[in-house]
Amino acid sequence: MGSTGGMGGIFFFLLRVFVSSWFLTSTVASGQSPGTLRVTVIDPSGAVIVGAHVTVADVTTATGGRGEAAFGPLDPGRYTVRVESAGFETATVRDVRVRGGDNRREVKLAIAKLAETVQVGRDARAGASDPRGDAFATVLGQAEIDELPDDPDEMEQLLRDMTGPGAVMRVNGFRGGRLPKKDQIQQIRFRRNMFAADTHELGFVFIDITTRPGLDGWRGSTNVGFRDSTLNARNVFAPVKGDERNERYGFTLTGPLRKEHTSMSISVEGVDAFDTKTIVAALPSGFFADSVRKPNDALNTSLRVEHMLTHTQMLRSEFQRSHTTADNLGVGDFDLAERAYSQTRDENVFRASLSGSMRKSLFNDLRVQWRTDDFAFAPSSTTPAVLVLNAFDSGGAQVAGSRGFDLFELNDDLDIAAGRHAVRAGLQLEAGRYRTSELRNASGTFTFASLDAYALGQPTTFTRNLGDPRVAIAQSQLGLYVQDDIRVRKELTISAGLRQEVQSHIGGLQLAPRGGVTWSPFRSGKTTVRAGAGIFFDWLDAQAYEQAMQLDGTHQQIETIVQPGYPDPTPGGRSIVLPPGRVQFASVLDQPELHQAVVGIEQSIAAYVRVNTMLIHRTGSHLLRGVNINAPVNGVRPVAADGTVTEIRSIAGSRFDALSVNLNVAVPQKRVFVAANYTLARSLDETDSPFGLPADNVNLAAERGPALGDARHRFMSMAHVPLGAGFQMATSIRAQSALPYNITTGRDDNGDTVSNDRPSGVGRNSGRGRKQIDLGARVSWTAGFGVRATPPQGPQVRIVRGDNADPLANMSGLDGQNKRFGVELYAQAYNLLNRMNAINFSGVITSPFFGQPTSAAPPRRVEIGTRLTF
């Protein structure tokens, strides 16, 4: 185990260095010549074009998020401006006069007469072989974002379903917090450059969300969405259709505090909802089915301010606050209504970033985030829990108290362009304090193997956590990295990087080399081949460490009684009271290590179709797993003075192999977009969680089996098409093959006090459920009226490394978005075909439901709503 002692000093030293460097560079930048030229590029409708290439005085710059490219310092005189963008005619404007001070020019591009254009100024193979370019990427523009679910939680789930398990989501470079409302989102980009050294997470895909910049004039929107049981279908496991309601409302306002220098955005969103959860149980009196209402209320607010410090540097700050309450949690499936508990959550997030260029070849992006998250729990009952395995669960929820954390994050990326080299160096620092007074299993839990055992009053075990649950810990982790993308030839780029990580509660410095090759073999640049490999390390989860500290035998002890009495578990008859148990970490603990290799090829077909295929191979070692080191051997525990001792060791392994095929079709002029993904995969591991115990502690190899998320086949598609007369339609299809579940006897056959024993010859997670298919659809009608609004012109700074033009930048969103006022009416359906997608399969042989599902994903739900923009 390490210590947090030196991490605070390192953090404050690094913070002083970065702040000092930024003040210095800002001072230098502010002293540049006042002769500048800002070129804004728009389409025929007046909407700005992102990613257009603008050339002035032999210098080419891509337009940023507000459609603007800046040049300077320039000597006073006359210049020629050349503008190019895919799908538009090239424009050349001569004799543009530049005087001392700030000069501006607007250039309108006409729609291209040919379906395909060639970007002059950059070789097609050079763009295709850029590892940070758009090859192997999917971009959602304004039209696609408009047709995403209006509920941010539903939108986040859809985006994650588009990428598969393990996706990492970032908003303006930040992790955590809530997603912004979709009318505040400018672009969503799915990136597959997974071997960059600046990345800690081994994500299959990174979802980068960029918010809209400010505007020259004030604009806003308000929306209302409504869903209730009148339009919803009945859950197949509910005896009657449950009473449900979801009312969602929101408001946004964006505009300048100081024109073209400072902008502000305010967002408020509220939810007043209650859904139903089905209960399917087998009671001593017979089968039981019911539906329970689960209220859920939320209020989310955010304030974002962007300020242009100089024409090359921008400061962005944001504050988010979220308050949610939820009742009747813990109820559903086998859990009866008395198992309910309520939860309140308060989350506060403050973010600040400073980004911009320092001279022509340097760009720095500094991001700081402070996040607090607090939970409080209140059970409906404090009576002991009664678990009759996969038959019914009654009694109290066994959760009460509170927990929370304060987390500070600092990230800094420095990009250096030097000849054929594009170097990125930086750091990722996280330092948090975690606290808990959460009571888990304080009243105790009786576990019965079957209904027959319950009828006889013969529990298998009674367990209870005794002692003081209050724990406070500190944890810090640091990653340092450097990567060089070397342009060997215009069609070939080789990337090499190194990342070093260290964490306070797990040993040693971890070096993670990574490398890749990006090659565009043909002159057209329509084919890109990419291959890479690297090592990744996973950090010990702070809340897992906190939970282990609670049950370390000092703060709390685990009381276990074998063959207890019922309802009084105290000794008598066959009862055996074991010595106190605990959870501990192994004396030597390694960071979980993952090795991954990927090879892929992407092909552009015609003008608007791209197909890519990737092969992924990943192996994991030193993964965390629990082992009962005091399990009985021939009926005798090795240490008689101890009960069950769960030791967390870094000894588990995993393997993942996949074939992924992606299709992207984008026709900006017709506002048509299709994205689809199919993945064939196999995922194996040896434990479901760090605290999961094996069925047989002396045969750990038998635990290797399918991972809980091992769906062999996954398919996801999203399509958007205009229907005419202001109508739009979007569809999504999500399908996957059956997921695994574990099969157990329901008894404690080996006497280790854990009822997870499997029948002889049956492997872990060997059961399979059923396939799931979900079709969603959204139909909307939009209209605009009033004087045309001013195109977006707010401050924004973006780094362009290679060919990062947005292929959907020319696809406008709502038909009314360029009018003074716009209105949208929509209807959205989830699980449109009302397919019964069965989940929660029983794997307990002694259960009356063995091999059967006892619940289903939500049935058809229909939401209607409206949005007004002004």
N, C-alpha and C positions, 0 to 999 in steps of 0.2 A: 504494500500500500504506500502511496505517496502522501504528500502534505501540500496544503495550499499556501504555506508560509511565504515562498518566494514569488508567487504569481501576482500578488498585489503590486509589489515593487516593479516587476516587469511591465505590468499594464500601465502604471502611471508614467514610467519612463517613456514607453512607446507613445503614449498620448501626448506628452510634452513635445516629443520629436515631430510628430505629425502636425500638431497645431502650429508649431513654430514654422515649419516648412510651408504651410499654407499661407500664413501671414506674409512670409517673405515673397512667395510667388505672386500673391495678390497685389502686393506693392509694386512688383516689377511690371505685372501686366497692366496696371492702371496707368503706367507712364508711357504706353505705346502711342505712336502717331495717331492723331485724330482722323486721318483720312481713311474711312472705311466704306465699303459697299455691301449692302444687304439685299439679296435677290430672293424674292418670294415667288414660288412657282405654283400656279393654279391650273385646274382643268377647265373645260368650257362651262361647267356649272358654277364655278367659283370656289370649289373645294380645293384645299391645298393638296399638293402631291408630295408624299414622303419618299425619299430615296432617289429623287431625280439628280442627275449628274450635271453640275454647273461649272463651267470653265471660264475663268477670267485671268488674263495675263499668264497663261500656261499653267495655272494652278486649278486643279479640279477638286471640287468638294461636293459631297452628297447632302441634299436637303434633309433637315432634321424633322422632328415630330410636328413642327408648325409650318413645314414646307419652306423653310428659309435656309439659305446658305450665306455665310459671312466671309468677306475678304478684306484683308488689310494687314498692316498699313499699306496704302497705295499712294503713289505720288499723284498730285492733281493732274488731270488730263482726260483724254477720251479713250475708252476701252470697248472691246468687243465681248459680248456675253453670249455664250453658247450653252444651250440647255437640252439635255437628252433624258428620256425616260421610256421604259418599255411600254408599248401600247400607244405611244403618242408620236406625232411628228416632231422631228428635231427643230428647234427654234434658234435662230441667230439674230441677235440684236446688236447693231453696230452704233458707234459714236455715242456710247453711254458716257455722259460727262460725270466725272468725280471731282468734287471740290473738297476743301479741307472740312473736316467734321464728318458727320454721319450722313451717308447717301443711301437712298432706297430706290429699288426698281422692281416692278411686278411684271412677270412674264407668264402669258397664258399659252398653254400647249393645246394643239388641236389633236383630236383622235386620229390615230394612225390609219392610213388607207389600207395598209397591208396587215395581215394577222400577225406577222412576226417581224420584229425589228432587231437590228444588231447594235449593241451598245458600243459606240465609238469612244475611244479613249481608254478602254480596258479590254484586253484580250479575253475572249469568252472562257478559254481554258484557265486563265488566271483567276477569274471569279469562281469557277467550278472547283478549283483545287484549294480554295481558301478554307481551312478547317473551321473557321468561325463564320463562314458564309451561310447561304441559304440551302446548300445541298443537305439532304437528309433532314430538312426542317419543314414544319407545317405552320402556316401563318393564318390566323383568323383576323380579317379586317372588320370594318365597321358593320357591313351588312350581315356578316355571320354573328358578330357579337350581339346585334339587335335581336337575333332569333334564338339566343341562348335563354335558358330559364330565367325568369325575373327574380326568383328567390336565390340569393347568393349561395346558400347551402346546397340547393339543387344544382346550381351552376357549377360549383366546385366539384360535386360528385360526378357530373357529366364530363367535366374536363379530365378528371382522374380516370374515368372509365375509358376515355379516348386513348389513354396512354398505357393502361395496365398497371399492375402493382409496382410500387416503388418509385412513383413519380415524385419529383421535388418541385414544389410550387413557390415562386418568388414574385413579389409585387415591388416594382422599382428596385429590384435587387435584394429586398428584405424577405426573410422567412417569418412565419408566424403571423398572428393577428388575423383579422377577417378580410375577406375579399372585398374590394370596393364595389359599389353598385355598378351595374354594367354600363350605364350611361356616362360613367366616369372613366371607362376603360377605352384606351385608344387602340391597343393592339395586344393580341395574345399569340405568343410564338412558342411552338414546341420544338426544342432543340435536342439534338442527339449527339452533341460533341462531348461524350462522356469521359474522355481521358484528359481533360484539361486539369492541370495541377492545382488550379484555384478552387477545385471542387472537392469538398469533403465527402458528400454523400455519394454512394454508388447508385445513382438513379439511372434507370433505363432511359428516361426522358425528363428533361427539365422544362417546366411550364413557366415562361417568363411573361409577366403581365406588366404592361406599361400604361400608366394613367394619362389622361388628357392634360395638356398644358393649359394655362390660363388663356383668356380671350381679350381682344381689344375692347369688347363691350360685354356688359353683364348678360349672362344667359342662365337659365335654370330649367328644372323639370320637376314634375310631381307625378307620382304614380300610385295606383290602388290596385290590389289584386285580391280576389275572393275565391274561396273554394269551400264547399260544404257537402254534406252527405246526399243532398238532393241529386247532384250530378255524379256522385261517386258510386262505384259498384260495391257489392258486399264481399267481404273476405270469406273465402270458402270455409274457413274454420270457425266463423262466427255464427251463432245460432240465429241472429237477426243482424241486419245491417246496422253498424254502430253509428252513433251520432258524432259527426266530425265537422270541424269548421277551421278555416285558416284565413285570417284577415291580415293583409300586409299592406303597409303604406310607406311612402318614402318621399323625400324632398331633397333636391340638390340646388345649389346656387354657386355660380362661378363667375369671376370677373376681376378686373384690374383694381388694385389699390393705388398703383402708380403705373400709368399706361406704358406698356412694353418694357417694364422693369420689374414690377411686383404684381403677382396675382394671388387670389385666394379662392378656395373651394370649400364649401360647407355641405355636409351630407347628414341627413337624419333618416333613420329607418326603424320601423316598429313592426312587431308581429304579435298578434293576439290569436292564439290557436289552441285547439285540442284535437288530438287524434285518438284512435282506439287501438288497443292491443288485445289480441285474443288469448284466452287461457284454455288450454286443452290438458286435462289431467285425469288420472285414474284414482278415485278415492275409494276407501273401504266400502262405501255405499254404492259405488258404480262410477261410470264415466261422467265427466263434468266438462262443460264448455260454457264460456262466457266471454264478454267483451268489457274492457275497463277503459274509461276515459282517462287520457293523459294530457293535462293542460301544459302549455308551453308558451311563455310570454318573453319577449325580448325588446330591448331598446338599444340601438346602436347609433353612435354619433361619431363624426370625424371632422377635423379641420385641417386643411393643408394650405401652406403658404409657400410660394416659389418666388425667389428674388434673384434677378440677374445682377451679380456683383460687378462683372465686366462683360464685354461682348463675348468672352470665351469661358466664363465661369458662372455657375449657377448654384445657389443655395436653396435646398428644399427642406422644409420641416413639416411634420404631420403629427397630429395627436388623434388617437382613437380611444373611445370608451364604449364598453359593451356590458350590459347588465341583463342577465337571463335568469328566469326561474322555471323550474320544471317540477311537476308533482306526479305521484304514482309511478316513479321510476322503480325498477326492480320487480314489476308485475308483468306477467305474461308467460306464455308457454306453460311450463309446469308450476310456475310460481303463482300462488293464490294472492288475492287482494290484500291480505294482511301483511304481505311481504313488502308493502310499499314504503318508499321514503321520498323526501323532497330534497331538491338541491337548488342553491343559489350560486351564481357565479358572477364575479366582477373582474373584468379585464381592462387594463389600461396600457396603452402602447404609445411611446413617444419615439419618433424617428427624425433623424436629421442627416442630410447628405450634402456634400460639397464636391462638385465635379466640374472638370474643365481642363483645358489644355494649358500646358506650361511650355512655352515655345512651340515650334512647329512639330517636334518629334516626340513630345511628352504629353501624356494625358493621365490625370489622376482622378480616382473616384473613391472618396472617403465616406463611409456610412457608419452611423452610430444609432443604436437602438436600446431603449430601456423599456422593459416589459414587466408588469406585475399581474399576477393571476391568483385569485383567491376563491376557494370553494368552501361552502358550508353545507352540512348534511343533517337531516332530521328524520328519524324513522317514525313510522306510524305505530310500531309496537316494539317493545324492548324484551319480549319473551324469547326464550331459546328457539333457535331455528330447528325445524324438523325436515330432513331431506330423505325422502323415499326415492331412491335413484330412478330418475326418468319415469316416475309415476306422479308424484306431487311434492311440492315444497310449501311448507307453512311456517308460521311463527314470525319473529321479527327479522328485519332486513340485515341486522348485524353490521350496521354502518351508522356512525354518528360523529359529531365533531367537525373539524375543519382542517384544511391544508392550503398552502399557497407558496408562491416563490416570487423573488425579484431577480430578474436576469438582465445583465448588461452585455451587449454585443458590440464589437468594433471590427469592421472590415475595411481594408484598404487595398486597392488595386492600382498599380502604377504600370502604364503601358509605354513602351519605348520602341520607336521605329528607327532602325539604323540599317540602311541599305537593304539587304535581303533578309534581315532579321526583324521579327516582331516579338518583342520580349514582354512578358507580363510577370511582375513580382509583387508580392504582397503578404498580408497576414489575415488571419481570422482568429479573433479572441472572444471567448465567452466566459463570463464570471457570474455565478449565481449563488443566491442564498435561498435555501429551501427549509420550510418549517411545516410541522404537522402536529396536530393533537387528535388525529383521526382514530376513532375506536372501531376496530374490526373484530368481529366475533367476540365481543366482550361478554355477552350473555351465554355464549356457547352454542354448539350445533350437534344435534343427534343425527347420525347417518344410518339409515336402514338399507339393507341389501334388496328388499322386495316388499310388496304388500303383505305377503305371508309373515315376514319377520316383523312388520309393523303390528299386525294383528296379534302376534304373540308377545309384543312388548320387548323385542330383543334387538336393540341397536347393535351395529358393528362397533361403532366408536362414539365417544363424546369428546369434543375438543373445545378449548376455550383459551383466549389470550388474556393473560393476567399481567397486571403491573401498570406503569405510567407510560402512555403512548407518546408523550411530548418529546419531539426530537427536532433539532435544528442542525443543519449541515451547510457547508460551503463547498462548492465545486468549481474548478476552473479548467479550461482546456484551450490550447493554443495550437494553431497550424501556421507554418511558414512555407512559402512556395515560390518557385520560379519556373517559368516555361519559356521556351524559345520556338517559335514557328519559323522555320528556315525555308525561304523560297529558293530551292535548288535550281529549278527552271520554272518558266512561266506556267507549265502544266503540272509541276510536282512540288509539293510542300512536305517537309519532314518536321515533325513536332517532337520535342524532348522536354520532359519536365521532371521536377523532383519536389516532393512535399514531405515535410517533417511535422509530426504531431506529438504532443505530450499532454497528459491529463493528470489531474491531481490525485485521483484515487486508483490509478492503475499504472503499472510500472513501465519505466523506460522511455527512450526516444524511439519513435517509429518512423523509418524512412520508407517512402512510397514512391518509387520511380514509375514514370508513365511515358508512353511514347506512341506515336501514330504516323501514318502516311496517308496523304490525300493526293490523288492522281486523276487528272483528266486526260485520257489518252488520245482523244480525237480533236481535230481542229475546231469542230463545231462547239465544243464545250458542253455537249448535251449528255455526256457520260462521265460519271464521277465514281471512282473506286476509293474506298476508305477502309483502312485496317488499323487496329490499335490494340494495345494491351497495357495493363497497369495493375498496381497493388493499391488497395484501399483498406483503411482501418476504421472500425466502428468504435464510437465512444460509449463508455458505460453510462447508461441512462441514470440521471440524477435521482429520479423518483424511485427507481429500483434499488439504488443504494440506500435511499432514505427508508424504504420499507424494510430492507434487511437490518438496518440499524435499530428500527423499532423492535424487532424480534430477536435481538442479539443475546437474549438471556439476562441482560442487565436492565434495560428499559422495560421490556416485556418478556414473559416466558410463555411457552406453549404447553398448556395442560392437556394431557391425553388420558382417557380412561377406555380401556379395551373391554368389550362386552359389559357395558354399563347397565345400570338399572334404568327404568323409564316409568314415569317422568322424572324421578329423582335419580341422578346419575351416581350418587355417592356409593361407596363400596357396600357390597352385599351380594351374596350368591357367587356368581362367576366373575364379578368385576375385578379388574386389575388396573391399579393406578400406576402409571409410568412416571418416572422422574421427569422434571421439567425439560422440555425440548427448546430448540433455538434454531436460528438461521445464522450462518457465518460465511465469510469469504475465505477461499483458499489462501494459504500464506503466500503463494506465488500466483499472480494473475496477469495474463497477457491481454492486450487489446485484441478483440476479434479481427481476423485478417481475411480479406477477400481478394482473390485473384480473378481478373476478368480479361477475356480476349474477344474481339469483335471484328468481323470482316463483312463489308457490305458493298453494294453497287447500286447506283441510282441512274435512271435513264429518263431523259425528257423525250416525250413523244408528241409530235406536232408542236403547237405553240403553247398549249395550256395544260398539258398532262404530264405528270411526273410519277414514276414508279420506282420504289427502292426496296431492296431485299437485304436483310441482315441475318447473320448467324452469330449467336451469342453463346459463349461458354464461360461459366463462373464456378469457382470452387471456394468454399469457406473453411477456415480452420480457426482453432482457439475460440470458437463460439461459446457463449456462456450457457451452462446448464446446471441444474441442481442434482445432487447425489445424496442419498441418505447414508452417511458414513457410519451410522450406528444401527443399521438394519440388522435384525437377528440372523445369525448363522447357525443352522441346526437348532433353532428355537432359543438361542442365547445371544444377547446383545453384547458387542465387543466391550463397551464401557457401561457397566451396570448402573453407574451413578447418573447416566444421562438417558433422556428419552430420545425422540426422533431428532436428529441433528442434520439439517439440510445445509450442505456445503455447496456454495456456488463456485464452480470450476470452469476454466476456459479450456475445455477438452472436446467440445462437440464439433462436428463437421457438417458441410452441406454441399450440394451440387445443383446447378441450374443450367439447362440447355434449352435453346429456343431458336426458332426460325420465325422471323417477323417480315411481313410483306405490307407495304404502305402504298396507297394510291391517293394522289392529290390532283384534282381537276379545278382550275380557276379560270373563269372567263370574265374578267373585270367589266368589259363593256356591256355584257348581258347580265351582270350581277348573278352569275351562277357559280356555285362552289360545292365540291364534293370531296370529302376526306373519308378514307376507309382504312382499316387495319385488321389484319388477321395474324394471329400468333399461335404457333404450335410449340408447346413447351412441356418440359418435365422438371419438377422441382422436388428435391429430396433433402431432408434434414434429420436431426436426431433428437430434437426437443421442440416443444411449442412455445416455451418461455424460459427465462433464466431460473424461475422457481419451480418449473415442472419436474416432477420426479419420475424416474423410470419404473416400469412395471417390475423389473427384476434388477436390483442394484448390483448384482454380480455378473450381469450379462448386458452391458451397455450397448454392445454391437447390435442387439436385437431391436434397439430403438430406432434404427435407421429406417425411414419409410417416407411416404409422400408428405410434403408440407401441407399445412391446412389450406393454403391458397393454391394448391396444385390443380388448376384447371388446364387440361391438356389442350383444349381449343378455346380461343377467345376471338370474338369478332366485334368490331365497333365501326359504325359509319355515321356520318353526319352530312346532310345535304341541305342546300338552300337554293331556291329557285323563285323568281318573280312570277306571279300569276297574271299580272296586268291590272289596270284600273286601281292601282294603289295597294293591291293585295300581294302578300308574300307568304311563302310556305317553307317551313323547315322540318326535317324529320331526323330522328336518331334511332339507331338500332343497336342494342347491346345484347350479345349472346355469349354464353359460355357453357362448356360441358360440365359434368357433375364434379362437385368438390368432395374431398374425402372426409370421413369421420372415423373416430376410434371405436373399436368393439371391445367391450370388457365383460367380465363375468358378473360384475356388480358386487363381488365379495372381496374380502381381504384374504386371499388364499395363502399368501406367504407370511402373514403376520407382521408386516411392516407398518401397520396402522393406516395405510392408504388403499382405498378401494378402487385401484386402477389396474388390477390384474387382468390379463387377457387369456382367452382359451389357448390351449396348447396348439402350436402351429399357426396362430393368427398373428400377423405383423401389425405394427402400429399404423393407425390411420388407413386401414385396409378396406373399410367400407366406402361406398360411393353413393352420393345422393342422386339428384336428377339435374338435367340441363336446365338452364334458365334463358328465357328470351323476353326482351322488353322493347316494345316499339313506342316511341314518343313522337308527338307531332305538335307543331305550333303554327297557327294561321293568324295573320295580322293584316290590318288595313290601316294605312297611314295617309295623311293629307296635310298640306301646309297652306298657310294663307298669310297675308300681310307682306310688308316690304322685306326684301331679301336681307338676311342678317349678315353682319360682317364676318368673313372667314376667320378661322382661328389664327391668332397672331401672338399668343402669349409666350413667355420666356421658356426656353428649354434648351438644354445642351445634351447632345448625344455623341458618343464616340462611334466612328464608322471604321471598323477594322475589316477591310476587304469589301466585298460586294454584299452589303446588308440591306439592299433596297427591298422595300415591302412589295411583294408581287400583287398584293390586294390594295395597295394604296389608292388606286384609282376607282375602287368599288365603293361608292357612297353607301350610306346607311339608310335611315328613314327617308322616304320620299319627301317629307316635309322639312328635312334638317336644314336646308338652305333658305327657308322662309322665316319670317319673324316669329310665327307661331306654328307649331306642329302638333298633331294629335294622332295617337295610335290606339286602336282597339284590338285586343287579341284574345284568343282562346287557345289554351295549351292543355294537352292530354298526356298523362304518364300511364304507361302500360295500356296503350290504346286498345289492344285486342283483348284486354282483361284475361291474360293468361295466368293460370295458377302456377306460380314459381315457388315450388316447395322448398322449405329450409328446415333446419333444426331436426335432423334425423336422429332417432334414438339408437345408440350403439350398445345399450345395456341389455344383456341377454335376459335378465330377470324382469325387465320392464314389459308391461302389456303392449307397449308401442314399439317393441324392438324392430328395427329395420324400416320403420315408417316415419314420415314427416309429421310434425305436430304444429307447424305454423307455415305461413307463406309470406312472401314479400307483398307489399301493398298492391291491392287490386287497381282497376282503372280509377284514376282521379283526374278531374277536369277543373282547370282554373280559368277564370275569365278576369279581365282587367283592362285598364286604360292608362295611358301615359300622355301627359301634356308637356310640351317643351315651349319655352318662351325666351 
